[in-house]
Amino acid sequence: MRLTIARFALLAATGLALASCQSGPKSAPPPSGKSAALLAMEQVAISAHKCWIASKDPAFKSYQMANELNSFSGTPRFLLVPAKHYGGKPLLVVQAQGNSSRVDVFGPLMAEPLGARIGSDIARWQSGNPACAAAA
């Protein structure tokens, strides 16, 4: 009986010693499961839809937005396509890749006069400012 009690005490002490060696809880918040690219693109896409499409901005009247944020390729993006031809060739592609929060913008619209505005809007939204127009 004494041997069993001694073994139990030894087992309990070993368990406590091992438990004390474990690292404590981390102070960092649990990851959201979203990549930096997806987080950046969500922010930009919400502002683009609000400011360009939902507001019925005349400069974007002939386009509609096609969201492709649920990309399993690690490249969340959205497209501007002709309003009357949803399946048509994209005129603007706005995307981010992998674990980068850098947003790339390209397509035929960037060579048009509207391209400068698109570039400044995207840069503003990417920086965290959701305003529809640059401050005067």
C-alpha positions in Angstrom: 0.0 0.0 0.0 2.8 2.4 0.9 4.5 1.7 -2.5 1.3 2.5 -4.3 0.9 5.8 -2.5 4.5 6.7 -3.2 4.1 5.9 -6.9 0.9 8.0 -7.0 2.7 11.0 -5.3 5.7 10.6 -7.7 3.3 10.5 -10.7 1.4 13.6 -9.4 4.6 15.5 -8.9 5.9 14.6 -12.3 2.6 15.8 -13.8 2.8 19.1 -12.0 6.4 19.6 -13.1 5.5 19.0 -16.7 2.5 21.3 -16.5 4.6 24.1 -15.1 6.9 23.9 -18.1 4.1 24.6 -20.6 4.2 28.1 -22.1 1.5 30.5 -20.9 -1.3 31.8 -23.1 -0.2 34.2 -25.8 -1.4 37.8 -25.6 -1.9 38.1 -29.4 -5.5 37.8 -30.5 -6.5 34.7 -32.3 -6.1 34.9 -36.1 -9.2 35.7 -38.1 -8.3 33.2 -40.8 -8.2 36.0 -43.4 -5.1 36.8 -45.3 -3.7 40.3 -45.5 -4.7 40.3 -49.2 -8.3 39.5 -48.4 -8.5 42.0 -45.6 -7.1 44.8 -47.8 -9.5 43.8 -50.7 -12.6 43.7 -48.5 -11.9 47.3 -47.4 -11.3 48.5 -50.9 -14.2 46.6 -52.5 -16.7 47.9 -49.9 -15.6 51.5 -50.6 -15.6 51.0 -54.3 -19.1 49.6 -54.4 -20.4 52.3 -52.0 -18.7 55.2 -53.8 -18.8 54.1 -57.5 -21.7 51.8 -57.9 -24.3 52.2 -55.1 -24.0 56.0 -55.2 -24.8 55.9 -59.0 -21.7 58.0 -59.7 -22.1 59.2 -63.4 -18.5 58.4 -64.1 -19.1 54.7 -63.4 -22.7 54.5 -64.8 -21.7 52.2 -67.7 -19.9 49.7 -65.5 -20.9 47.1 -63.0 -18.8 45.4 -60.3 -18.0 41.7 -60.2 -16.7 40.6 -56.8 -14.3 37.7 -56.7 -13.1 38.1 -53.1 -13.7 34.4 -52.3 -10.8 33.3 -54.3 -9.1 30.0 -53.3 -6.1 31.0 -55.4 -4.9 33.6 -52.8 -5.8 36.4 -55.2 -9.0 38.1 -54.0 -10.1 40.7 -56.6 -13.0 42.6 -58.1 -13.6 43.6 -61.7 -15.4 46.4 -63.4 -17.2 45.1 -66.5 -19.5 46.7 -69.0 -23.0 47.2 -67.4 -24.8 45.7 -70.4 -22.4 42.8 -70.9 -21.7 41.3 -67.4 -19.7 38.4 -68.9 -17.6 40.7 -71.0 -13.9 41.4 -70.8 -13.0 43.2 -67.6 -12.1 46.9 -68.0 -10.6 47.2 -64.6 -9.0 44.6 -62.3 -8.3 45.4 -58.6 -6.5 42.6 -56.7 -4.2 41.7 -53.9 -2.2 38.5 -53.6 -1.1 36.1 -50.9 -0.1 37.6 -47.6 0.5 41.0 -48.9 -1.8 44.0 -48.3 -0.6 45.7 -51.5 -3.4 46.3 -54.0 -2.7 46.2 -57.7 -4.9 48.0 -60.2 -4.7 47.4 -64.0 -6.8 47.3 -67.1 -7.9 49.5 -70.0 -9.7 52.0 -67.7 -6.4 53.0 -66.2 -5.3 54.4 -69.5 -8.5 56.5 -69.7 -9.0 59.9 -68.0 -10.9 58.1 -65.3 -7.7 56.2 -64.5 -6.2 58.9 -62.3 -9.3 59.1 -60.2 -9.4 55.3 -59.9 -5.8 55.3 -58.7 -6.3 58.0 -56.1 -9.6 56.4 -54.8 -8.0 53.0 -54.4 -4.9 54.4 -52.7 -7.1 56.3 -50.2 -9.3 53.3 -49.5 -6.3 51.0 -49.1 -4.8 53.5 -46.5 -8.0 53.0 -44.4 -9.9 56.2 -45.4 -13.3 55.1 -46.7 -14.3 58.5 -48.0 -15.8 58.7 -51.4 -13.8 61.8 -52.4 -10.4 63.2 -51.5 -10.5 66.0 -49.0 -10.1 69.4 -50.6 
